[in-house]
Amino acid sequence: MRGLVLSAECEPRSGYVVTEFEKQTGKAIQGFNMWCRPKLEVVDVPEPKVGPGQVLIRVHACGVCGSDMHFYETDADDYILYPGLTKFPAILGHEFAGEIVEVGPGPERAGFKVGDRVTVEEMVWCGYCRPCRDGFPNHCLNLEEIGFTIDGAMAEYIVVPAKLCWKVDDVFARYPDEEVAWQVAATTEPTCVAYNTIFERAGGFRPGAYVVIYGAGPIGLAGIQLAKAAGAAKVIAFEVSEARRKLAEEMGADHAYNPTKVVPSELVMEHTGGEGADLSVEAAGAPEKTIPEMEKTLAINGKLSVVGRASQRVPMFLEQFQVRRSQLYGAQGHSGHGIFPSVIRMMGAGLVDNARMITAQYPLSEAVDAIKQSTLRQDGKIIVTP
């Protein structure tokens, strides 16, 4: 079969101390400090074989994520930009949906069978370590990540643990066009990331709240819809791309601005009558620019939730958090807490309509071009169809 493979050279950046974990596993905890000179190509790869507790899936649609873009883009020293857990070479792609074509021994207990249409969690949690047993699967100590440390779904087939699969029948009931339904189902994963950021990690907000979202890429666009569905009185978005600002408004944002042309904090205070934001979401991956503005707009008991990935440290004025009785939350992943079934239900009910988010499609043979297109930061969601 064919797959989009990323290879890179493992060369620790000068001054970076390689951990014992990294030496033993070959995984980089901080990818941007380890992997350089990346190479992307669609090549022939062995078809995966299903094992106990696993299912073989024929991939119908796979989204391009900002992390895929950060594998492709490099800094001045030719290191990848992605800061997190990685191990290469690997087939990219972790936002996907497909049809189960083979079931390995065991997962019948989970109710899966050949022909089931599913989407899949990207976080391969072990279920045995202390964080998993405490109910924090996104922070598994033995974590593997589809498309990051193990082969992903920008390929014709993928094998995954059955425990990570979720049926998407509700999505197909909402969208009569099967091709559209597959593509929308592939957007479940980033929507779950946004759901985890807003509701699970930050604890959500009371209906009538003011919500501000920095960055209107796919996670930000999903966050806008989720916030409106949850009863936000106003959702304000900041995004440098004109095309994405238009998408933000189509998705339900009451206001969308270019943060390079305005002072975000001034507009937030104006639109909230001086009360500030009850929840601000960092989905831009530019915390050095967004966090200072978010600090200035904290409502009393306001919250900041950070999901955008970035490698730089950010100075913060903690006095502002103390006097405003405010909180900062870090968000990673999407697993557990009923997130996937909740998002699938919302998509099926029409509360989240990600069909509007999909702006480009590429065949697998042109997957490298899909990644290149994403670097323009003009699209909502780009889909690769094997």
N, C-alpha and C positions, 0 to 999 in steps of 0.2 A: 504494500500500500504506500501512499504518499503522505508526507507529513512536513510541517514547517519546523525545522530544527534550528535552535540557537546553540552555537558553540562559542566559547570564549576561552581566553587564556587565564589561568589562575596565577596571579602575580600580586601578592599582597603589596598594597601601596606603602611607600616609604613612611615609616613611623607607626604603621598599624601592627599591633601585636596579635598574632594568630592564636586563637584559644585552643585548648585541648579538645573541645567539642568539634571545632572546625578541622583539626588535624585528624581526628578519629573518623569523622563522618564524610569528609569531603564537602560538606555544606558550608556556605558562607553565611554567617549571621548578618553581616553588613555587606551586602553584595557590591555596593559601590566602592568598597575598600579592597575588594578581592579580584573582581573579574574585569578584564580589559580586552580590547580589540575584538569585540563581538562580531559574529558572522551569522547572517540569517540566510537560509536557503530551503527551498522545497525539494526534498530528496526521497528516494525509496527507503523505507524502513520496514523492519519485520512486523507482520501483523501480530498484535498482542494475543496471548493465550489466557483463557479464563481459568481461574483457580477456585479453591474453596472460599465461599463467602463473597465471591465476586460475580459481576455481570459484564458481558461484552455488549457495548453499545455502538450502533451505527450512528455516527454524528450527522445531524441534519443542519445544524446552524451553530456557529461559534462567534461570539463577540470579540472585538479588539478592545483591550483594556488599556488604561493609562500606564499600567505597569509594563505591558508589552512594548509600549512606546518608549518607556524608560530603559528597556533592555536594548533597544535599537539606537537611541540617542546616547552620546558620550560626552564627557567633559573634555577640557583642554588636554588632559593626559590620556585620553582614549579609554577611560573607565566608564562602565555603564552607570546610569544615573539612579537606578533602583536601589534603595537603601536596605532592603530586607533580606529574608531567608531565600537562598538560591543554591542550585547545584546544576552545573552544565557539563556535557550537552544534554538538552532536553527538548522535546516537542512543546511548543508554546500552546497557550489557549486554555482558559479555565471557565469561561462564561458560555455554557453550551446546553444544548438539548438534543436528545436523540432517542432512538428506538432500541429497546433491549432485543438482541438477536440470539443471545445464549446465556443461560443461567448456570453458574457453577454449583457444586454441592453446597447445600446449606441454606441459601437465602430464601428458599420457598417459605420459610417461617416469617419472612418479612412481607410476604404477599406479592412478590414480583414474579412475572412470567414473561416468556417471549412475546413480543408485540407491545409491551407496555411502553408508553411515551413518558419520558422522564427528563428532569433536569437534575443537576448534581451539585452537591456542596464541593467547594474547592479545597477546604481545610480537611486533610485526612488525619483526624484525631485518633489516638490509640484507644482511649477508653479505660486505660489502666493507671496512668500516672496521677499524681495528686491533683493537678488542676482539672483534669478530666473528671475524676471522681468527685471533685468539689463542684462540678457543674460549669466549668469554664473551658469548654472544648477548643475555643479559639486560641487558647494559650497552652495547648498541649506541649509537654516537654519533649515528646517524640514526634513532633509534627512533621508531616510531609505535606507539600502543597502541589496540587495538580497544575502543571505548566510552569512551576517554579523550581521544584526539586525532583519531580518525577514527570514522566511524559504526560502531555496535555492533549487537548481536543482539536487542535488545528490539524486534523488528520481524518482519515476515513473511518477509523474505528478507535475505540479506547476501552480499556478494562478498568473498572473502578470497584471499590467495595460496595456491596449492595446497601449497606447501612447509610450511605451518603445520598441515595437516590430518593427523589420525590416525584410522584406522578403529577402530570400537568394537564389532566383531562379538563379541568375548569377553564384553562386557557383556550383549548380547542373548542369548547362550548361557546366561548365568547367570540372567537374569530373563525368564521366559516371558511375563509381562504386558508388552506392547510399550510402553504408556504409562509404566509404572514404569521400563522399560529406558531410554527416552529421558531421563527425569528424572535417573536415576542417571548416565547418560552426561554430562549437563550438569554434574555435580559433579566431573568429572575435573580441570578447571582448578584449583580451590582445593586439591584433594588434591595436585596436582603442586606447588603453592606450598609446602605443608607438607613434601612429600618433599624439595624443594630446600633448605628450611630445615634439616631434620634431617640428611639424608644427604649431599647435595652440598656445601652450605656448611659445616656443622659437622663433616662427616666421620663422622657416625653415632656408634655406640657398640658396645661388646662386649655380646653377649647376657648378661643378668644385671645390666645397669646399672639405676641409679635415674634416672628421667626425670620432670621436673616441667614442667607446661604451664600457663602463666598465660593465661587467656582460653579459653572453650569455645564460641566461635563456630564457624562451619564449618571454618576452618583449624585451630583448636585441636582440634576433634572429629576431623578427619582425622588430625592429628598423634598423637592418642591411639591410634587404630587402627594407624597405621604403627609406632608405638613398640612396641605389643604384638606386632605381627606380626614385628618384628625381634628379639624376645626380651627386652624390658625386664622385669626382675624385678618392679618396681613402677612404676606411673604415677600420679602425684599431680596433680590438677587444681584450679585455683582459678578461680572464676567467681562473679560477683555474682548472676546470674540463677538462681533456683531451678529453673526449667524446663530451663535449659541444664546445670545440675549433674546433674540426673537423666539427661539425654541423655549426659553425659560418662560416667556409670557404666554406662549401657547400651552405650556404645561400647567399654568395657573398662577405664576408669579404676578403679584399686583404691581410691582415695579421692578425694572431691570436696568442696571446702569453699568457703564464702563468705569471701573475703579481708577483708571489712569486719567480720566477726564473730570472726575469729581472727587470730593473728600467723602468717603463712605460714611464715616462717623457722623458728619454733619447731616447727611440725608437721612440716616437712620433716626437720629434724634428728632428731625423735622417730621418724619412720617409717623413717629410714635408719640408725638405731642410732648417730647422731652422725657418720656418714661424709659426709653431704651428697649433693648431686645431681651425677650425672655429666654430665647435660645438662639445662639449663633453657631453655624456649622462651618468648619474649615474643610472644604472639599476641593480647594484649589491647589494644594501642595506648595503654597507660597507663604508659610507662616510668618516669615520675617516682615512681610507686607501686611498680612491680614490681622494677625494677633494684636498689634498695637491699635488698630481701628476697632477691633472687637472689644478690647478692654475699655475703650472710651464710651461704649454704648451698653454696658451691662446694666440691665434693670436690677432693682433690688431682688435678690435671689435668682439673678440671671445665670445662665449656663453657657459655657463654651464646649463644643464637642469637636474633636479633631480627628478626621479620617484621612485627609490628604497626606500622602507620604512625602517626606522631605528629609534631606540629609543634614541640614544646617541647624545649629542651635539658635534659640530665640530668646532674647532678654524679655523678662516680664516684670511688670510693676505689681507686686503682690499686695501692696497696700490697697489697690483698687478692688481686689477680690475680697479683702477683709471688710472694708467699709461698705461694700455692696452686698455682702453675704452671698458671695458667688462661688461657682464651682467650675473646674476644668476637668474634662473627661477625655481620655484617650480611647479610640475605637479601632479595633482590628477584627476583621473577619465577619462571619455571618451565621455560624453554626449554633445549634442549641436554641433553647428558650422559645421554641415554637415559631421561629422566624420564617423558615421556608414555607410551611403550610399557611401561615398568616398572609404572606405576600402573594402566594398563588391564589388564595381566596380573594384577596383584594383585586388582583388582576382579572380574575374570572368575573368579579362583580362590577368591573368597569371603574372602580375607584382609582386604579392606576392603569393608564393606557399608554404603554410603551411603544405601540406601533408608530406613534407620532415622533418618537425619539430616533427611529432608524432612518438614517439619511444616505447610506451607501451600502452596496453589497459587492463582494468580490468572490470569484471561484477560488478554491484552494490553490490552484496553479498560480494565482496572482496574489497570494497571501503576503508576500514581501511588499507589494505595492499597497496593500491594505494598511500595513504598519506604517509605511511612508506617508500615506494619506493622513493617518492619525496625528502625525507630527505637525500638521498645519493647524490643528486645534480649531477646526471649523465645524466638524461633524458632531452630531449627537452620539449615535452608536453606529459603528461600522460592523457589518456582519460578514463573516467568511462562511461560505457554503461548500463543504466537501462534495 
